[in-house]
Amino acid sequence: MPYEIFENLNEVENLKKTHQLISLEWTNQSIPYTNFQPEKEIVLILGNEQHGVSQDLLELAEQSIHIPMMGVKTSMNVACAAGIV
């Protein structure tokens, strides 16, 4: 799976011209990833395991999706989460 690490928000914002920016983060507005239907090619934004997706990136994303989990834990290893989604 191809991936890139961007150092600046302008580079990420430029992707909105050709892709749908989707964050993998549990938020008040996020939906289960199983309910998400992409409208065009997506860029999946993944956060750091301790701090998640930054607020700046959440604001750039068109949608946030999450992995439904039972219990009180709402996070997992970023590589496992990416593999699931």
C-alpha positions in Angstrom: 0.0 0.0 0.0 1.5 3.3 -1.0 1.9 6.0 1.7 3.5 9.4 2.1 4.4 11.5 5.1 3.7 15.2 4.6 5.5 17.8 6.6 3.1 20.7 5.9 -0.6 21.2 5.8 -0.6 22.9 2.4 0.6 19.7 0.8 -2.3 17.8 2.4 -4.8 20.5 1.5 -3.7 20.3 -2.2 -4.8 16.6 -2.2 -8.4 17.7 -1.8 -8.4 18.7 -5.5 -8.2 15.0 -6.6 -8.9 12.9 -3.5 -11.4 12.6 -0.6 -9.5 13.2 2.7 -10.7 10.8 5.3 -9.4 10.6 8.9 -9.3 7.4 10.9 -10.2 8.9 14.2 -13.0 8.4 16.8 -14.8 11.8 17.0 -18.3 13.0 17.8 -19.1 13.1 14.1 -17.2 10.0 13.0 -19.0 7.0 11.5 -18.1 3.3 11.5 -15.8 2.6 8.6 -18.2 -0.1 7.5 -20.8 2.6 6.7 -18.5 4.8 4.7 -18.9 4.9 0.9 -16.1 6.8 -0.9 -17.1 9.2 -3.6 -13.7 9.2 -5.3 -10.2 8.0 -4.5 -9.4 8.6 -0.9 -6.4 9.6 1.2 -6.7 8.0 4.6 -5.2 10.2 7.4 -3.7 8.2 10.2 -2.6 9.7 13.5 0.1 8.9 16.0 -0.8 6.1 18.4 -0.6 8.3 21.5 -2.1 11.6 20.2 -4.3 10.5 17.2 -5.0 12.8 14.2 -4.2 16.5 14.9 -7.0 19.0 15.1 -5.7 20.8 12.0 -5.9 17.5 10.0 -9.3 16.7 11.4 -10.5 20.1 10.1 -9.1 19.4 6.6 -10.7 16.0 6.4 -14.1 15.7 4.7 -15.1 12.8 7.0 -13.9 10.9 10.0 -14.4 7.2 10.3 -13.7 4.9 13.2 -13.4 1.2 13.9 -16.3 0.1 16.2 -14.9 -1.5 19.4 -16.5 -3.1 22.4 -15.7 -1.9 25.9 -14.1 1.3 26.9 -10.9 1.2 24.8 -11.2 3.4 21.7 -7.7 3.1 20.2 -5.4 0.5 18.8 -2.0 0.1 17.1 -2.0 2.4 14.0 -0.7 -0.4 11.7 -3.5 -2.7 12.9 -6.1 0.0 12.4 -4.9 0.8 8.9 -4.9 -2.9 8.0 -8.5 -3.3 9.2 -9.8 -0.3 7.3 
